[in-house]
Amino acid sequence: MPFPAPVRRTATRMMALVAATITVCLTVAVPAGAAPVAAGAPGPVTAAGLLAAPDVADPEGGSPSLRQQLEAASKGYLDAKAALDNSIKRQKQLTEHLAAIEAELPARTATVGELAGAAYRTGRLSTVAALLNSDSPDGFLDRAATLGVVASNEDRQLRALLDTRERESRAKAALDNEIREQRKQVAVMASRKQQAERALAVAGSGSPSAGVTGSNTSTAKPAPRNSDGSWPRESCSVNDPTTSGCITPRTLHAMNQAKAAGFTRYVSCYRSGGSGEHPKGRACDFAAQKGGFGGVATGGDRTYGNNLAAYYVNNANRLGVLYVIWFKQIWLPSSGWKSYSGGNGDPSSDHTNHVHLSVY
């Protein structure tokens, strides 16, 4: 049965009002031009400037966002540290160079001073007078040659002094540049440290922890670096001996160094799924138990894990370690040991049955 006209008009106005209200709400909820958020993507930025934790957890604990933040922070920190170390090395060389230059200056200054004093005492006509006093053509030529040698020597000594002073000035300017470079890299390192600790805080981790100590004091053979001390970029280019996948040469080196130090239990590196460094061939999981990844490590198995984690921390600078995770703790080159509570309550994601290693 059709509604009377007044009822239809009222219903129409109500529907229009509801539609307008929905439009306003949607406009407020989604800013104009905002991109849709994909499932599992990092959450919005909080008032404190921190990334909110995403909805999807990583199989090994934490989240894709946390892994990305830790990787970026640690790589940035190591890059800045390498640049700082290289600058300090150059500063030392420049300081030695400047000291050698400054050691030359007193003697060169004294020599030129003596030449200037002699020129002042004899006057400008001394050269002409010496030539006019020659008693023969041969004597004239001999004196001219002698005076030429003297003038050449004076010119050489003066140029040597000026060159030494110029080298001193350049060395001092280069030292000033190195000091500015070091201040810059120290600031970058501090910023990367804050980035890592903010990421951990957002994930409910990052509080001070007791850390891990171990009895293995082996020194690893350093992994190859660039001539300036930085870490070369590497791809997943060598066969992973622990799986059918690939790893980077630096990851293989770190694993082999641990084996040489006596850590020979089960290891698994490449993994095609998940986030972090495993799919990139830059991470390995070292089982604490002899039989592989089991339950929570206790007794000698936990001691094995402690020793292995401490080994990688002690050799972090030699092997390019990004971070180490063991027994609900994470070690970062910028911050040391921090709590790591990103697990799912099982031994694998809590890292209580294996040591996780990520390298640059």
C-alpha positions in Angstrom: 0.0 0.0 0.0 1.6 3.4 -1.0 2.3 5.9 1.8 0.6 9.3 1.8 2.7 12.2 0.4 3.6 13.7 3.8 4.9 10.4 5.0 6.9 9.9 1.9 8.5 13.4 2.2 9.3 12.7 5.9 11.0 9.4 5.1 12.9 11.0 2.2 14.2 13.7 4.5 15.2 11.2 7.2 17.1 9.1 4.6 18.9 12.2 3.4 19.9 13.2 6.9 21.2 9.7 7.7 23.3 9.7 4.5 24.7 13.1 5.2 25.7 12.0 8.7 27.4 8.9 7.4 29.3 11.0 4.9 30.5 13.4 7.6 31.7 10.5 9.8 33.6 8.9 7.0 35.2 12.2 6.0 36.4 12.7 9.6 37.6 9.1 10.0 39.7 9.0 6.8 41.6 12.1 5.9 41.4 13.2 2.3 44.1 11.5 0.2 45.0 9.0 2.8 46.1 5.6 1.5 44.3 2.5 2.7 46.1 0.5 5.4 47.0 -3.0 4.2 46.6 -6.0 6.5 49.6 -6.5 8.7 51.1 -3.1 7.9 52.6 -1.0 10.6 50.0 0.9 12.7 49.7 4.7 12.8 52.2 7.0 14.4 51.4 7.8 18.0 51.6 11.2 19.7 55.1 10.3 20.9 56.2 9.7 17.3 56.3 5.9 17.7 55.0 3.3 15.3 52.1 1.5 16.8 52.4 -2.3 16.8 50.8 -4.0 13.8 48.2 -6.7 14.1 50.2 -9.6 12.7 52.9 -11.3 14.8 56.1 -12.7 13.3 56.5 -16.5 13.6 59.7 -16.0 15.5 58.3 -13.4 17.8 57.9 -9.6 17.5 56.4 -8.2 14.3 57.4 -7.3 10.8 57.5 -3.6 11.8 59.7 -4.3 14.8 62.1 -6.3 12.6 62.3 -3.6 10.0 62.9 -0.9 12.7 65.6 -3.0 14.4 67.3 -3.8 11.1 67.3 -0.2 10.0 68.5 1.1 13.3 71.3 -1.4 13.7 72.5 -1.0 10.1 72.4 2.8 10.4 74.3 2.6 13.7 77.0 0.3 12.3 77.4 2.5 9.2 77.9 5.6 11.4 80.3 3.7 13.7 82.4 2.6 10.7 82.5 6.2 9.4 83.4 7.4 12.9 86.2 4.9 13.2 87.5 5.7 9.8 87.5 9.4 10.6 89.3 8.8 13.9 91.9 6.8 11.9 92.3 9.7 9.4 92.6 12.2 12.3 95.4 10.2 13.8 97.3 10.2 10.5 96.7 13.9 10.0 97.9 14.7 13.5 101.1 12.8 12.8 101.5 14.5 9.5 100.9 17.9 11.1 103.5 17.2 13.8 106.1 16.4 11.1 105.3 19.6 9.3 105.5 21.7 12.4 108.8 20.1 13.2 110.2 21.5 9.8 108.9 25.0 10.4 111.5 26.4 12.9 114.5 25.4 10.8 113.0 26.7 7.6 111.9 29.9 9.3 115.4 30.4 10.7 117.1 29.8 7.4 114.9 32.3 5.6 115.4 34.8 8.4 119.2 34.6 8.0 118.9 35.1 4.3 116.7 38.1 4.9 119.1 39.6 7.4 122.0 39.1 5.1 120.2 40.9 2.3 119.3 43.8 4.6 122.9 44.2 5.7 124.5 44.1 2.3 121.9 46.2 0.5 120.3 45.9 -2.8 123.4 46.9 -4.8 125.6 44.1 -3.5 125.0 41.9 -6.6 126.0 44.7 -9.0 129.0 45.7 -6.9 130.2 42.1 -6.8 130.1 41.9 -10.5 131.8 45.3 -11.1 134.6 44.3 -8.8 135.5 41.5 -11.1 139.1 42.0 -12.5 138.6 39.9 -15.6 135.9 38.5 -17.9 136.5 35.0 -16.4 136.1 36.4 -12.9 133.0 38.2 -14.0 131.5 35.0 -15.2 132.6 33.1 -12.1 131.0 35.7 -9.8 127.8 35.8 -11.9 127.5 32.0 -11.6 128.1 32.1 -7.9 125.5 34.8 -7.4 123.1 32.8 -9.5 123.6 29.8 -7.2 123.1 32.0 -4.1 119.9 33.5 -5.6 118.6 30.1 -6.5 119.3 28.8 -3.0 117.5 31.8 -1.5 114.5 31.3 -3.7 114.4 27.5 -2.9 114.6 28.2 0.8 111.8 30.7 0.7 109.6 28.5 -1.4 110.2 25.6 0.9 109.1 27.7 3.9 105.9 28.9 2.1 105.1 25.3 1.0 105.5 24.0 4.5 103.2 26.7 5.9 100.7 25.9 3.2 100.8 22.2 4.1 100.4 23.1 7.7 97.3 25.1 6.9 95.8 22.3 4.8 96.5 19.7 7.5 94.8 21.9 10.2 91.7 22.4 7.9 91.5 18.6 7.3 91.7 18.0 11.0 88.8 20.5 11.6 86.8 18.6 8.9 87.4 15.3 10.7 86.2 16.7 14.0 83.0 17.9 12.3 82.6 14.5 10.7 83.0 12.8 14.0 80.4 15.0 15.7 78.0 14.2 12.8 78.5 10.4 13.1 78.1 10.5 16.9 74.8 12.3 16.4 73.7 9.7 13.9 74.6 6.9 16.3 72.6 8.5 19.1 69.6 8.8 16.7 69.8 5.2 15.6 70.1 4.1 19.3 66.9 6.0 20.0 65.2 4.5 17.0 65.9 0.9 18.2 64.8 1.6 21.7 61.6 3.3 20.6 60.8 0.3 18.4 61.3 -2.1 21.3 59.2 0.1 23.6 56.3 0.1 21.2 56.5 -3.7 21.1 56.4 -3.9 25.0 60.2 -4.7 25.2 63.4 -2.8 25.7 63.6 -2.5 29.5 67.1 -3.0 31.0 68.0 -6.7 31.4 70.7 -8.7 33.2 72.2 -9.7 29.9 74.1 -12.8 29.1 77.6 -13.9 30.2 79.6 -16.8 28.8 82.8 -18.6 29.3 83.9 -18.9 25.7 86.6 -16.2 25.0 87.4 -17.2 21.4 88.2 -14.4 19.0 86.6 -14.6 15.6 88.5 -13.9 12.4 87.2 -10.6 11.1 84.8 -10.6 8.1 86.0 -8.7 5.1 85.3 -4.9 5.1 85.7 -2.2 2.5 88.9 -0.1 2.4 87.1 2.7 4.4 86.0 0.2 7.2 82.4 0.0 6.1 80.6 -3.3 5.5 80.2 -4.2 1.9 76.6 -4.9 0.6 76.1 -8.6 0.1 73.2 -10.6 -1.4 71.9 -14.1 -0.8 74.5 -15.5 -3.1 76.1 -18.6 -1.5 74.5 -22.0 -0.7 73.2 -22.4 2.8 74.8 -25.6 4.2 71.9 -25.8 6.7 69.0 -25.7 4.2 68.3 -25.8 0.5 68.3 -22.0 0.4 71.0 -19.3 0.2 72.8 -17.0 2.7 75.3 -14.1 2.3 79.0 -14.7 2.5 79.1 -12.8 5.8 76.5 -15.0 7.3 78.4 -18.1 6.3 81.5 -16.6 7.8 79.8 -15.9 11.1 78.4 -19.4 11.3 81.7 -21.1 10.4 83.5 -19.0 13.0 81.1 -20.2 15.7 81.7 -23.8 14.6 85.4 -23.3 14.8 84.9 -22.0 18.3 83.2 -25.2 19.3 79.5 -24.4 18.7 78.6 -27.4 16.5 75.0 -28.1 17.4 72.1 -27.9 14.9 71.8 -24.7 12.9 69.1 -23.4 10.5 69.6 -20.2 8.5 67.6 -19.5 5.4 63.8 -19.5 5.6 61.5 -18.4 2.8 58.7 -17.1 5.0 58.4 -14.6 7.7 60.0 -11.2 8.2 63.5 -10.1 9.3 66.8 -11.4 7.9 66.1 -15.1 7.4 64.5 -14.7 4.0 67.4 -12.4 3.0 70.0 -15.0 4.0 71.4 -12.8 6.8 70.2 -14.7 9.9 70.7 -18.1 11.6 69.0 -19.9 14.5 71.4 -22.0 16.6 69.7 -24.8 18.6 70.6 -25.0 22.3 69.8 -28.7 22.5 71.9 -31.3 20.8 68.8 -32.8 19.1 67.6 -29.6 17.6 64.9 -27.1 18.5 63.2 -28.6 21.5 61.6 -27.2 24.7 62.9 -24.5 27.0 66.7 -25.0 27.4 67.9 -25.9 30.9 71.1 -26.9 32.5 74.0 -27.5 30.1 71.8 -26.6 27.1 71.1 -23.1 28.5 74.8 -22.7 29.3 75.6 -23.6 25.7 73.1 -20.9 24.5 74.6 -18.4 27.0 78.1 -19.1 25.7 77.1 -18.8 22.1 75.2 -15.6 22.6 78.1 -14.1 24.5 80.5 -15.3 21.7 78.6 -13.3 19.1 78.3 -10.3 21.3 82.0 -10.3 22.0 82.8 -10.6 18.3 80.1 -8.4 17.1 82.4 -5.8 15.6 84.5 -8.5 13.8 81.5 -10.3 12.3 79.0 -7.4 11.6 76.4 -8.5 14.1 73.1 -6.6 13.8 71.5 -8.2 16.9 71.4 -11.3 19.0 68.2 -12.7 20.6 68.4 -15.3 23.4 66.1 -16.2 26.3 63.7 -13.2 26.0 66.5 -10.8 25.7 68.0 -8.9 22.7 71.4 -7.5 22.2 71.9 -4.5 20.0 75.2 -2.8 19.1 73.8 0.6 20.1 72.1 -0.4 23.4 73.5 -3.7 24.7 71.1 -6.2 26.3 67.4 -5.3 26.6 64.3 -7.3 27.4 62.6 -8.9 24.4 59.0 -9.9 25.1 57.7 -10.2 21.6 57.3 -14.0 21.7 54.0 -15.9 21.5 54.6 -18.0 24.6 56.4 -20.9 22.9 60.1 -21.8 23.1 60.8 -20.8 19.5 59.2 -17.3 19.4 60.4 -16.7 23.0 63.9 -17.7 21.9 64.4 -20.0 24.9 65.4 -23.0 22.7 67.7 -21.3 20.2 70.0 -18.3 19.8 69.0 -16.0 16.9 71.8 -14.1 15.0 71.3 -11.4 12.4 74.2 -9.9 10.6 74.7 -6.8 8.4 
